[in-house]
Amino acid sequence: MDLVDVLKKKIDVLDDGEHRPGLKAVLLHIETAFRHLSRGQDGDDDTAFTDAIYRTNQAFEGSVKEAYRVLTGNEPSKKRPYDIESYLEKNNIFRPRVLSQLTNYRTEWRNPSAHDYKLDFDESEAFLAIVSVSAFACLLLDQISERLSYMKSQAEADAQKAVLLASLKQAKNTDLIVKASELLSEFCASHMPFDDTNRLTETQVLGALHGFLSSVAPELKVETEVSVSELRSFRADLVISRGDEKLVVELRRSAMRQHQASSLIQLERYLFISSIKSGIVLFYPDAPQRMEKYDIKTNNPDYKLVMLAPPGSVTLL
């Protein structure tokens, strides 16, 4: 896997904004760190490996600053890195996976290299530092992308709120799974983001869906990337709550219809380990499109499962 190419693609799909120059600078620091690593491997200059880590430190701090800008709406330029990191940690801004990567890089590489000017690093350490900061930046870019999509979608839904609420009037006082199915169907039909140059990532769709729901159904509690098990790292894309009612939503691209059976099995597993009784698999389209709803029968009569998919795309029923 080309880590630089992965990072570049994640940055390229983001909307324009003040975050873009900073994120491109992060990419440049990582590219330069790779060049230092190559210089050290190809020659006799062992200082190149330490130079690589100084560059990964810059990439690390730049990533954190741009995340702070997007995720909090605050300007990072006059803030110390320590203050930014403390704020993000204390306010639970970062997701657990992002936070764990932040802690790992800071403990293993940034703090030792920043506080001991006599340290030198070898080839293996430089390589690990580059991989570590690249993984951190990738996870952080996903969270930034989701947040940007959320804000854009919420604003667009707010502007069309009267029309959207009128179309959803019949689902107002229904069971949560019925209401959620109508909301997700309306999102796919009229509010699905579309980019004819870049295919939207699942993270962008997830953020857009969350922003849509926060606008048209503020009475619902919507959480993304939710851990549904304390024992293993099972994470549901969405958990929607209304009072004591809860349901799990899993997103899948509609082109992956060959995975319909496995997606339903995974959803059932999430219901089993979380004690939630209702769930929806959404096979979202690549462009706005009406959806068909399928009620799925399971071996557990307590479960309510729904699949939403574009017309003609279902193969397992």
C-alpha positions in Angstrom: 0.0 0.0 0.0 1.3 3.5 -0.9 0.6 5.5 2.2 1.3 8.8 0.5 -1.2 8.0 -2.2 -3.8 7.0 0.3 -3.3 10.3 2.2 -3.4 12.3 -1.0 -6.7 10.8 -2.1 -8.2 11.5 1.3 -7.2 15.1 1.1 -8.3 15.5 -2.5 -11.9 14.6 -1.8 -12.3 17.2 0.9 -14.2 20.4 0.2 -12.2 23.6 0.0 -11.6 25.5 3.1 -8.9 26.9 5.4 -8.0 23.4 6.4 -6.7 22.4 2.9 -3.3 24.3 2.9 -2.4 22.8 6.3 -3.3 19.3 5.3 -1.3 19.6 2.1 1.6 20.7 4.3 1.1 17.6 6.4 1.3 15.5 3.2 4.5 17.3 2.1 6.1 16.6 5.5 5.4 12.9 5.2 6.6 12.7 1.6 9.8 14.5 2.8 10.2 12.0 5.7 10.1 9.1 3.2 12.8 10.9 1.1 15.0 11.2 4.2 14.4 7.5 4.9 15.5 6.6 1.4 18.5 8.9 1.7 19.6 7.1 4.8 19.0 3.7 3.3 20.9 4.4 0.1 23.9 6.3 1.6 26.1 6.5 4.6 24.3 9.5 6.3 22.6 8.0 9.4 21.4 11.5 10.4 18.8 11.1 7.6 16.8 8.9 9.9 16.7 11.5 12.6 15.7 14.1 10.0 12.8 11.8 9.0 11.5 11.8 12.5 11.7 15.6 12.8 9.5 15.7 9.6 7.0 13.3 11.0 6.8 15.5 14.1 5.8 18.4 11.9 3.2 16.2 10.2 1.8 15.1 13.5 1.4 18.6 14.9 0.0 19.9 11.6 -2.6 17.1 11.6 -3.7 17.9 15.1 -3.9 21.6 14.4 -6.1 21.1 11.3 -8.3 18.7 13.1 -8.7 21.2 15.9 -9.7 23.8 13.2 -12.4 21.6 11.6 -13.7 19.7 14.6 -14.0 22.6 17.0 -14.4 25.6 14.6 -11.5 27.4 16.3 -8.4 28.9 14.9 -5.3 26.9 15.9 -2.5 29.3 14.8 -2.2 31.1 18.2 -2.5 27.9 20.3 0.4 25.9 21.6 0.4 22.2 20.5 0.1 21.2 24.2 -3.0 23.3 24.7 -4.7 22.0 21.5 -3.9 18.3 22.4 -5.2 18.8 25.9 -8.4 20.4 24.7 -9.1 17.7 22.2 -8.5 14.9 24.8 -10.4 16.5 27.7 -13.4 17.3 25.5 -13.5 13.8 23.9 -13.3 15.3 20.4 -11.2 12.5 19.0 -12.6 9.0 18.4 -11.0 6.3 20.5 -9.1 4.9 17.5 -7.7 8.3 16.7 -6.9 9.1 20.3 -5.0 5.8 20.6 -2.9 6.7 17.6 -2.2 10.2 18.9 -1.1 8.8 22.3 1.1 6.2 20.6 2.9 8.7 18.3 3.3 11.3 21.0 4.7 8.8 23.5 7.0 6.9 21.1 8.3 9.6 18.8 7.3 13.2 19.3 8.1 13.6 23.0 11.4 11.8 23.1 12.7 13.6 20.0 11.4 17.0 21.2 12.8 16.8 24.7 16.2 15.2 24.2 18.3 17.0 21.5 21.0 14.3 21.9 18.9 11.5 20.6 19.6 9.8 17.3 17.2 7.4 15.5 18.0 4.4 13.3 16.4 3.1 10.1 13.8 1.0 11.9 12.7 3.8 14.2 12.4 6.2 11.3 10.3 3.7 9.3 8.0 3.0 12.3 7.6 6.7 13.0 6.5 7.4 9.3 4.0 4.5 9.4 2.7 5.6 12.8 2.1 9.2 11.8 0.6 8.1 8.4 -1.9 5.9 10.2 -2.8 8.7 12.6 -3.2 11.2 9.7 -5.4 8.7 7.8 -7.8 8.1 10.7 -7.8 11.8 11.4 -8.7 12.7 7.8 -11.6 10.3 8.0 -13.0 12.1 11.0 -12.3 15.5 9.4 -14.1 14.4 6.2 -17.1 13.1 8.2 -17.4 16.4 10.1 -17.2 18.6 6.9 -19.8 16.4 5.2 -22.0 16.7 8.4 -21.9 20.5 8.4 -22.5 20.9 4.7 -25.4 18.4 4.7 -27.0 19.9 7.8 -26.9 23.4 6.3 -28.5 22.2 3.0 -31.2 20.3 4.9 -32.0 23.3 7.1 -32.5 25.3 3.9 -35.0 22.8 2.6 -36.5 21.9 5.9 -40.1 22.8 5.2 -40.3 20.6 2.1 -38.5 17.7 3.8 -40.7 17.7 6.9 -43.8 17.8 4.7 -42.6 14.7 2.8 -41.9 12.9 6.1 -45.1 13.8 7.8 -46.6 10.3 7.7 -43.6 8.9 9.6 -43.9 11.3 12.5 -45.5 9.1 15.2 -44.5 5.7 14.0 -42.1 3.1 15.5 -38.5 4.0 15.4 -37.5 1.5 12.7 -40.4 2.7 10.5 -39.4 6.4 11.0 -35.7 5.7 10.5 -36.5 3.7 7.3 -38.4 6.7 5.9 -35.7 9.1 6.9 -33.0 7.1 5.3 -35.1 6.6 2.1 -35.7 10.3 1.9 -32.0 11.0 2.4 -31.1 8.7 -0.5 -33.8 10.0 -2.8 -33.4 13.8 -2.3 -30.4 14.6 -0.2 -27.7 12.1 -1.2 -24.5 14.0 -2.0 -23.1 13.5 -5.4 -19.7 14.3 -7.0 -19.3 13.5 -10.7 -15.5 13.8 -10.4 -14.7 11.9 -7.2 -16.6 8.9 -5.8 -17.8 9.8 -2.3 -16.3 7.7 0.5 -18.4 5.9 3.0 -17.1 8.4 5.7 -18.5 11.3 3.6 -21.9 9.6 3.2 -22.0 8.8 6.9 -21.3 12.4 7.8 -23.9 13.7 5.3 -26.5 11.3 6.6 -25.8 12.4 10.2 -26.1 16.0 9.3 -29.4 15.4 7.5 -30.9 13.6 10.5 -29.8 16.3 12.9 -31.7 18.8 10.8 -35.0 17.0 10.0 -35.2 14.8 13.1 -33.6 16.7 16.0 -35.6 14.6 18.5 -33.5 11.6 17.6 -30.1 10.9 19.2 -27.7 9.9 16.4 -24.2 8.5 17.2 -21.6 7.4 14.6 -18.9 4.8 14.9 -20.4 3.4 18.1 -18.7 0.5 20.0 -21.4 -2.2 20.5 -19.2 -4.5 22.6 -16.9 -4.0 25.5 -15.0 -7.3 24.7 -14.1 -6.7 21.0 -13.8 -3.7 18.7 -17.2 -4.1 17.0 -18.3 -0.6 15.8 -21.7 0.1 14.3 -21.8 2.9 11.6 -24.8 4.5 13.3 -26.9 4.0 16.4 -30.2 5.9 16.5 -32.1 6.4 19.7 -35.5 7.8 20.7 -36.2 7.4 24.4 -35.8 3.7 25.2 -35.9 2.7 21.5 -32.6 2.0 19.7 -31.6 0.7 16.4 -28.3 0.0 14.5 -27.7 1.2 11.0 -25.0 -0.3 8.8 -24.0 1.5 5.5 -22.9 -0.4 2.4 -22.3 0.8 -1.1 -25.1 -0.4 -3.5 -22.6 -1.8 -6.0 -21.6 -4.3 -3.4 -24.8 -6.3 -3.6 -22.9 -9.6 -3.6 -22.3 -8.9 0.0 -25.9 -8.6 1.0 -26.1 -11.8 2.9 -22.9 -11.2 4.9 -24.0 -7.6 5.7 -27.3 -9.0 7.2 -25.3 -11.5 9.2 -23.0 -8.8 10.5 -26.0 -6.7 11.5 -27.6 -9.6 13.4 -24.3 -10.1 15.2 -24.3 -6.5 16.3 -27.9 -6.8 17.6 -26.9 -10.0 19.5 -23.9 -8.5 21.3 -25.5 -5.1 21.9 -28.9 -6.3 23.1 -30.5 -3.9 20.5 -33.5 -5.5 18.8 -33.8 -3.4 15.5 -31.4 -2.8 12.7 -31.2 -1.4 9.1 -28.7 -2.2 6.4 -28.6 0.7 3.9 -27.2 0.0 0.5 -26.7 3.6 -0.5 -26.6 4.7 -4.1 -23.9 6.7 -5.8 -26.3 9.4 -6.7 -29.8 10.4 -5.5 -32.2 7.6 -6.1 -35.5 6.2 -4.7 -35.1 3.1 -2.5 -37.0 -0.1 -2.0 -37.6 -1.4 1.5 -37.4 -5.1 2.4 -38.4 -6.6 5.8 -36.0 -9.4 6.6 -37.1 -12.5 8.4 -34.6 -13.9 11.0 -34.4 -16.9 13.3 -34.9 -14.6 16.3 -38.5 -13.4 16.4 -37.5 -10.5 18.6 -35.4 -8.9 15.9 -36.7 -6.4 13.4 -34.4 -6.1 10.4 -34.9 -3.9 7.3 -32.8 -3.6 4.2 -33.0 -0.5 2.0 -31.6 -0.8 -1.5 -32.0 0.7 -5.0 -34.7 -1.0 -7.1 -33.6 -4.2 -8.8 -30.4 -4.5 -6.8 -31.5 -7.2 -4.4 -30.3 -10.7 -5.2 -30.8 -12.7 -2.0 -34.6 -12.5 -1.6 
